[in-house]
Amino acid sequence: MIVMGTHGRSALPHLLLGSVAENVVRHAPCPVFTVRPDQHEFIMP
């Protein structure tokens, strides 16, 4: 499992994930858990 932070500052295509995080999510051979800085509680996807 990969856990990584995101900033979500980019334009519409990268609204929720930064370009690096998006690339990792799309190509990682294992589960990826992304966390935004303003997310203070765990929400099950």
PDB file of N, H, CA, C and O in Angstrom:
ATOM      1  N   MET A   1       0.838  -1.176   0.000  1.00  0.00           N
ATOM      2  CA  MET A   1       0.000   0.000   0.000  1.00  0.00           C
ATOM      3  C   MET A   1       0.886   1.244   0.000  1.00  0.00           C
ATOM      4  O   MET A   1       1.902   1.307   0.693  1.00  0.00           O
ATOM      5  N   ILE A   2       0.474   2.228  -0.795  1.00  0.00           N
ATOM      6  H   ILE A   2      -0.351   2.177  -1.358  1.00  0.00           H
ATOM      7  CA  ILE A   2       1.151   3.523  -0.841  1.00  0.00           C
ATOM      8  C   ILE A   2       0.220   4.547  -0.202  1.00  0.00           C
ATOM      9  O   ILE A   2      -0.957   4.626  -0.552  1.00  0.00           O
ATOM     10  N   VAL A   3       0.752   5.329   0.735  1.00  0.00           N
ATOM     11  H   VAL A   3       1.708   5.264   1.019  1.00  0.00           H
ATOM     12  CA  VAL A   3       0.001   6.431   1.345  1.00  0.00           C
ATOM     13  C   VAL A   3       0.724   7.716   0.982  1.00  0.00           C
ATOM     14  O   VAL A   3       1.919   7.858   1.240  1.00  0.00           O
ATOM     15  N   MET A   4      -0.003   8.652   0.381  1.00  0.00           N
ATOM     16  H   MET A   4      -0.974   8.536   0.172  1.00  0.00           H
ATOM     17  CA  MET A   4       0.645   9.904  -0.014  1.00  0.00           C
ATOM     18  C   MET A   4      -0.302  11.076   0.130  1.00  0.00           C
ATOM     19  O   MET A   4      -1.517  10.937  -0.014  1.00  0.00           O
ATOM     20  N   GLY A   5       0.272  12.230   0.416  1.00  0.00           N
ATOM     21  H   GLY A   5       1.259  12.343   0.532  1.00  0.00           H
ATOM     22  CA  GLY A   5      -0.507  13.451   0.528  1.00  0.00           C
ATOM     23  C   GLY A   5      -0.697  14.094  -0.828  1.00  0.00           C
ATOM     24  O   GLY A   5       0.119  13.918  -1.732  1.00  0.00           O
ATOM     25  N   THR A   6      -1.780  14.842  -0.965  1.00  0.00           N
ATOM     26  H   THR A   6      -2.444  14.985  -0.230  1.00  0.00           H
ATOM     27  CA  THR A   6      -2.050  15.594  -2.184  1.00  0.00           C
ATOM     28  C   THR A   6      -2.329  17.038  -1.800  1.00  0.00           C
ATOM     29  O   THR A   6      -2.648  17.330  -0.648  1.00  0.00           O
ATOM     30  N   HIS A   7      -2.208  17.936  -2.765  1.00  0.00           N
ATOM     31  H   HIS A   7      -1.949  17.699  -3.702  1.00  0.00           H
ATOM     32  CA  HIS A   7      -2.489  19.337  -2.472  1.00  0.00           C
ATOM     33  C   HIS A   7      -3.742  19.830  -3.161  1.00  0.00           C
ATOM     34  O   HIS A   7      -4.375  20.763  -2.666  1.00  0.00           O
ATOM     35  N   GLY A   8      -4.132  19.241  -4.289  1.00  0.00           N
ATOM     36  H   GLY A   8      -3.618  18.483  -4.691  1.00  0.00           H
ATOM     37  CA  GLY A   8      -5.357  19.621  -4.973  1.00  0.00           C
ATOM     38  C   GLY A   8      -5.406  21.068  -5.429  1.00  0.00           C
ATOM     39  O   GLY A   8      -6.485  21.659  -5.472  1.00  0.00           O
ATOM     40  N   ARG A   9      -4.264  21.656  -5.772  1.00  0.00           N
ATOM     41  H   ARG A   9      -3.387  21.176  -5.737  1.00  0.00           H
ATOM     42  CA  ARG A   9      -4.232  23.064  -6.173  1.00  0.00           C
ATOM     43  C   ARG A   9      -4.332  23.272  -7.674  1.00  0.00           C
ATOM     44  O   ARG A   9      -4.476  24.414  -8.110  1.00  0.00           O
ATOM     45  N   SER A  10      -4.263  22.247  -8.467  1.00  0.00           N
ATOM     46  H   SER A  10      -4.146  21.319  -8.113  1.00  0.00           H
ATOM     47  CA  SER A  10      -4.225  22.384  -9.925  1.00  0.00           C
ATOM     48  C   SER A  10      -5.608  22.682 -10.499  1.00  0.00           C
ATOM     49  O   SER A  10      -6.598  22.732  -9.770  1.00  0.00           O
ATOM     50  N   ALA A  11      -5.659  22.878 -11.799  1.00  0.00           N
ATOM     51  H   ALA A  11      -4.855  22.838 -12.392  1.00  0.00           H
ATOM     52  CA  ALA A  11      -6.906  23.166 -12.506  1.00  0.00           C
ATOM     53  C   ALA A  11      -7.819  21.944 -12.543  1.00  0.00           C
ATOM     54  O   ALA A  11      -7.531  20.931 -11.906  1.00  0.00           O
ATOM     55  N   LEU A  12      -8.905  22.038 -13.277  1.00  0.00           N
ATOM     56  H   LEU A  12      -9.140  22.862 -13.794  1.00  0.00           H
ATOM     57  CA  LEU A  12      -9.943  21.013 -13.281  1.00  0.00           C
ATOM     58  C   LEU A  12      -9.473  19.571 -13.440  1.00  0.00           C
ATOM     59  O   LEU A  12      -9.930  18.724 -12.673  1.00  0.00           O
ATOM     60  N   PRO A  13      -8.599  19.233 -14.373  1.00  0.00           N
ATOM     61  CA  PRO A  13      -8.218  17.821 -14.499  1.00  0.00           C
ATOM     62  C   PRO A  13      -7.565  17.250 -13.246  1.00  0.00           C
ATOM     63  O   PRO A  13      -7.613  16.043 -13.008  1.00  0.00           O
ATOM     64  N   HIS A  14      -6.965  18.112 -12.458  1.00  0.00           N
ATOM     65  H   HIS A  14      -6.926  19.092 -12.652  1.00  0.00           H
ATOM     66  CA  HIS A  14      -6.268  17.650 -11.260  1.00  0.00           C
ATOM     67  C   HIS A  14      -6.892  18.264 -10.011  1.00  0.00           C
ATOM     68  O   HIS A  14      -6.191  18.564  -9.044  1.00  0.00           O
ATOM     69  N   LEU A  15      -8.204  18.447 -10.033  1.00  0.00           N
ATOM     70  H   LEU A  15      -8.774  18.203 -10.818  1.00  0.00           H
ATOM     71  CA  LEU A  15      -8.897  19.136  -8.942  1.00  0.00           C
ATOM     72  C   LEU A  15      -8.717  18.429  -7.609  1.00  0.00           C
ATOM     73  O   LEU A  15      -8.495  19.084  -6.590  1.00  0.00           O
ATOM     74  N   LEU A  16      -8.808  17.115  -7.596  1.00  0.00           N
ATOM     75  H   LEU A  16      -8.988  16.583  -8.423  1.00  0.00           H
ATOM     76  CA  LEU A  16      -8.692  16.382  -6.338  1.00  0.00           C
ATOM     77  C   LEU A  16      -7.300  15.852  -6.083  1.00  0.00           C
ATOM     78  O   LEU A  16      -6.878  15.743  -4.932  1.00  0.00           O
ATOM     79  N   LEU A  17      -6.580  15.520  -7.142  1.00  0.00           N
ATOM     80  H   LEU A  17      -6.922  15.608  -8.078  1.00  0.00           H
ATOM     81  CA  LEU A  17      -5.244  14.950  -6.997  1.00  0.00           C
ATOM     82  C   LEU A  17      -4.247  15.789  -7.773  1.00  0.00           C
ATOM     83  O   LEU A  17      -4.567  16.307  -8.843  1.00  0.00           O
ATOM     84  N   GLY A  18      -3.060  15.923  -7.252  1.00  0.00           N
ATOM     85  H   GLY A  18      -2.800  15.502  -6.383  1.00  0.00           H
ATOM     86  CA  GLY A  18      -1.989  16.563  -8.008  1.00  0.00           C
ATOM     87  C   GLY A  18      -1.547  15.639  -9.126  1.00  0.00           C
ATOM     88  O   GLY A  18      -1.903  14.461  -9.126  1.00  0.00           O
ATOM     89  N   SER A  19      -0.790  16.143 -10.067  1.00  0.00           N
ATOM     90  H   SER A  19      -0.501  17.100 -10.067  1.00  0.00           H
ATOM     91  CA  SER A  19      -0.394  15.329 -11.214  1.00  0.00           C
ATOM     92  C   SER A  19       0.466  14.139 -10.805  1.00  0.00           C
ATOM     93  O   SER A  19       0.344  13.067 -11.399  1.00  0.00           O
ATOM     94  N   VAL A  20       1.331  14.298  -9.806  1.00  0.00           N
ATOM     95  H   VAL A  20       1.430  15.168  -9.323  1.00  0.00           H
ATOM     96  CA  VAL A  20       2.155  13.171  -9.349  1.00  0.00           C
ATOM     97  C   VAL A  20       1.273  12.127  -8.677  1.00  0.00           C
ATOM     98  O   VAL A  20       1.397  10.935  -8.959  1.00  0.00           O
ATOM     99  N   ALA A  21       0.387  12.566  -7.792  1.00  0.00           N
ATOM    100  H   ALA A  21       0.287  13.534  -7.563  1.00  0.00           H
ATOM    101  CA  ALA A  21      -0.506  11.629  -7.108  1.00  0.00           C
ATOM    102  C   ALA A  21      -1.400  10.900  -8.107  1.00  0.00           C
ATOM    103  O   ALA A  21      -1.617   9.694  -7.988  1.00  0.00           O
ATOM    104  N   GLU A  22      -1.911  11.624  -9.078  1.00  0.00           N
ATOM    105  H   GLU A  22      -1.734  12.603  -9.175  1.00  0.00           H
ATOM    106  CA  GLU A  22      -2.761  11.000 -10.092  1.00  0.00           C
ATOM    107  C   GLU A  22      -1.997   9.929 -10.858  1.00  0.00           C
ATOM    108  O   GLU A  22      -2.531   8.850 -11.118  1.00  0.00           O
ATOM    109  N   ASN A  23      -0.765  10.215 -11.215  1.00  0.00           N
ATOM    110  H   ASN A  23      -0.331  11.091 -11.003  1.00  0.00           H
ATOM    111  CA  ASN A  23       0.059   9.253 -11.934  1.00  0.00           C
ATOM    112  C   ASN A  23       0.316   8.006 -11.084  1.00  0.00           C
ATOM    113  O   ASN A  23       0.258   6.886 -11.590  1.00  0.00           O
ATOM    114  N   VAL A  24       0.595   8.199  -9.810  1.00  0.00           N
ATOM    115  H   VAL A  24       0.642   9.109  -9.398  1.00  0.00           H
ATOM    116  CA  VAL A  24       0.823   7.053  -8.918  1.00  0.00           C
ATOM    117  C   VAL A  24      -0.446   6.217  -8.805  1.00  0.00           C
ATOM    118  O   VAL A  24      -0.388   4.992  -8.904  1.00  0.00           O
ATOM    119  N   VAL A  25      -1.600   6.869  -8.598  1.00  0.00           N
ATOM    120  H   VAL A  25      -1.647   7.864  -8.518  1.00  0.00           H
ATOM    121  CA  VAL A  25      -2.869   6.141  -8.481  1.00  0.00           C
ATOM    122  C   VAL A  25      -3.141   5.323  -9.738  1.00  0.00           C
ATOM    123  O   VAL A  25      -3.593   4.181  -9.650  1.00  0.00           O
ATOM    124  N   ARG A  26      -2.873   5.892 -10.893  1.00  0.00           N
ATOM    125  H   ARG A  26      -2.506   6.820 -10.965  1.00  0.00           H
ATOM    126  CA  ARG A  26      -3.158   5.197 -12.155  1.00  0.00           C
ATOM    127  C   ARG A  26      -2.207   4.032 -12.437  1.00  0.00           C
ATOM    128  O   ARG A  26      -2.601   3.053 -13.072  1.00  0.00           O
ATOM    129  N   HIS A  27      -0.962   4.128 -11.972  1.00  0.00           N
ATOM    130  H   HIS A  27      -0.642   4.923 -11.457  1.00  0.00           H
ATOM    131  CA  HIS A  27       0.038   3.149 -12.393  1.00  0.00           C
ATOM    132  C   HIS A  27       0.611   2.271 -11.283  1.00  0.00           C
ATOM    133  O   HIS A  27       1.402   1.372 -11.568  1.00  0.00           O
ATOM    134  N   ALA A  28       0.240   2.500 -10.057  1.00  0.00           N
ATOM    135  H   ALA A  28      -0.403   3.230  -9.826  1.00  0.00           H
ATOM    136  CA  ALA A  28       0.801   1.714  -8.954  1.00  0.00           C
ATOM    137  C   ALA A  28       0.307   0.269  -9.014  1.00  0.00           C
ATOM    138  O   ALA A  28      -0.855   0.020  -9.333  1.00  0.00           O
ATOM    139  N   PRO A  29       1.186  -0.675  -8.707  1.00  0.00           N
ATOM    140  CA  PRO A  29       0.806  -2.086  -8.718  1.00  0.00           C
ATOM    141  C   PRO A  29       0.131  -2.516  -7.413  1.00  0.00           C
ATOM    142  O   PRO A  29      -0.114  -3.704  -7.204  1.00  0.00           O
ATOM    143  N   CYS A  30      -0.170  -1.553  -6.538  1.00  0.00           N
ATOM    144  H   CYS A  30       0.028  -0.588  -6.708  1.00  0.00           H
ATOM    145  CA  CYS A  30      -0.775  -1.864  -5.243  1.00  0.00           C
ATOM    146  C   CYS A  30      -1.783  -0.765  -4.902  1.00  0.00           C
ATOM    147  O   CYS A  30      -1.845   0.251  -5.595  1.00  0.00           O
ATOM    148  N   PRO A  31      -2.571  -0.958  -3.839  1.00  0.00           N
ATOM    149  CA  PRO A  31      -3.529   0.082  -3.443  1.00  0.00           C
ATOM    150  C   PRO A  31      -2.828   1.388  -3.079  1.00  0.00           C
ATOM    151  O   PRO A  31      -1.717   1.380  -2.549  1.00  0.00           O
ATOM    152  N   VAL A  32      -3.492   2.515  -3.371  1.00  0.00           N
ATOM    153  H   VAL A  32      -4.395   2.521  -3.802  1.00  0.00           H
ATOM    154  CA  VAL A  32      -2.954   3.838  -3.052  1.00  0.00           C
ATOM    155  C   VAL A  32      -4.000   4.594  -2.235  1.00  0.00           C
ATOM    156  O   VAL A  32      -5.164   4.684  -2.626  1.00  0.00           O
ATOM    157  N   PHE A  33      -3.571   5.133  -1.101  1.00  0.00           N
ATOM    158  H   PHE A  33      -2.626   5.060  -0.784  1.00  0.00           H
ATOM    159  CA  PHE A  33      -4.436   5.921  -0.225  1.00  0.00           C
ATOM    160  C   PHE A  33      -3.939   7.350  -0.267  1.00  0.00           C
ATOM    161  O   PHE A  33      -2.810   7.621   0.145  1.00  0.00           O
ATOM    162  N   THR A  34      -4.763   8.279  -0.760  1.00  0.00           N
ATOM    163  H   THR A  34      -5.679   8.059  -1.094  1.00  0.00           H
ATOM    164  CA  THR A  34      -4.351   9.677  -0.839  1.00  0.00           C
ATOM    165  C   THR A  34      -5.057  10.477   0.244  1.00  0.00           C
ATOM    166  O   THR A  34      -6.221  10.231   0.560  1.00  0.00           O
ATOM    167  N   VAL A  35      -4.331  11.439   0.808  1.00  0.00           N
ATOM    168  H   VAL A  35      -3.386  11.639   0.551  1.00  0.00           H
ATOM    169  CA  VAL A  35      -4.857  12.253   1.900  1.00  0.00           C
ATOM    170  C   VAL A  35      -4.670  13.718   1.552  1.00  0.00           C
ATOM    171  O   VAL A  35      -3.563  14.150   1.232  1.00  0.00           O
ATOM    172  N   ARG A  36      -5.745  14.475   1.615  1.00  0.00           N
ATOM    173  H   ARG A  36      -6.644  14.124   1.875  1.00  0.00           H
ATOM    174  CA  ARG A  36      -5.660  15.926   1.409  1.00  0.00           C
ATOM    175  C   ARG A  36      -5.328  16.591   2.735  1.00  0.00           C
ATOM    176  O   ARG A  36      -5.722  16.083   3.785  1.00  0.00           O
ATOM    177  N   PRO A  37      -4.615  17.711   2.717  1.00  0.00           N
ATOM    178  CA  PRO A  37      -4.224  18.379   3.962  1.00  0.00           C
ATOM    179  C   PRO A  37      -5.407  18.815   4.813  1.00  0.00           C
ATOM    180  O   PRO A  37      -5.294  18.856   6.038  1.00  0.00           O
ATOM    181  N   ASP A  38      -6.540  19.143   4.196  1.00  0.00           N
ATOM    182  H   ASP A  38      -6.631  19.110   3.200  1.00  0.00           H
ATOM    183  CA  ASP A  38      -7.700  19.605   4.951  1.00  0.00           C
ATOM    184  C   ASP A  38      -8.619  18.474   5.388  1.00  0.00           C
ATOM    185  O   ASP A  38      -9.690  18.734   5.936  1.00  0.00           O
ATOM    186  N   GLN A  39      -8.230  17.237   5.160  1.00  0.00           N
ATOM    187  H   GLN A  39      -7.359  17.026   4.715  1.00  0.00           H
ATOM    188  CA  GLN A  39      -9.039  16.084   5.535  1.00  0.00           C
ATOM    189  C   GLN A  39      -8.599  15.619   6.916  1.00  0.00           C
ATOM    190  O   GLN A  39      -7.502  15.084   7.076  1.00  0.00           O
ATOM    191  N   HIS A  40      -9.458  15.825   7.915  1.00  0.00           N
ATOM    192  H   HIS A  40     -10.349  16.260   7.785  1.00  0.00           H
ATOM    193  CA  HIS A  40      -9.088  15.520   9.291  1.00  0.00           C
ATOM    194  C   HIS A  40      -9.668  14.213   9.798  1.00  0.00           C
ATOM    195  O   HIS A  40      -9.260  13.736  10.857  1.00  0.00           O
ATOM    196  N   GLU A  41     -10.591  13.631   9.088  1.00  0.00           N
ATOM    197  H   GLU A  41     -10.922  14.019   8.228  1.00  0.00           H
ATOM    198  CA  GLU A  41     -11.171  12.383   9.540  1.00  0.00           C
ATOM    199  C   GLU A  41     -11.102  11.355   8.423  1.00  0.00           C
ATOM    200  O   GLU A  41     -11.077  11.707   7.243  1.00  0.00           O
ATOM    201  N   PHE A  42     -11.071  10.091   8.800  1.00  0.00           N
ATOM    202  H   PHE A  42     -11.091   9.806   9.758  1.00  0.00           H
ATOM    203  CA  PHE A  42     -11.001   9.012   7.825  1.00  0.00           C
ATOM    204  C   PHE A  42     -12.387   8.772   7.251  1.00  0.00           C
ATOM    205  O   PHE A  42     -13.360   8.659   7.998  1.00  0.00           O
ATOM    206  N   ILE A  43     -12.483   8.693   5.927  1.00  0.00           N
ATOM    207  H   ILE A  43     -11.693   8.784   5.321  1.00  0.00           H
ATOM    208  CA  ILE A  43     -13.734   8.383   5.245  1.00  0.00           C
ATOM    209  C   ILE A  43     -13.485   7.174   4.366  1.00  0.00           C
ATOM    210  O   ILE A  43     -12.650   7.219   3.462  1.00  0.00           O
ATOM    211  N   MET A  44     -14.205   6.093   4.624  1.00  0.00           N
ATOM    212  H   MET A  44     -14.884   6.056   5.358  1.00  0.00           H
ATOM    213  CA  MET A  44     -14.039   4.866   3.856  1.00  0.00           C
ATOM    214  C   MET A  44     -14.522   5.097   2.430  1.00  0.00           C
ATOM    215  O   MET A  44     -15.661   5.519   2.231  1.00  0.00           O
ATOM    216  N   PRO A  45     -13.670   4.824   1.424  1.00  0.00           N
ATOM    217  CA  PRO A  45     -14.086   5.031   0.024  1.00  0.00           C
ATOM    218  C   PRO A  45     -15.145   4.045  -0.412  1.00  0.00           C
ATOM    219  O   PRO A  45     -15.596   4.090  -1.557  1.00  0.00           O
TER     220      PRO A  45
END
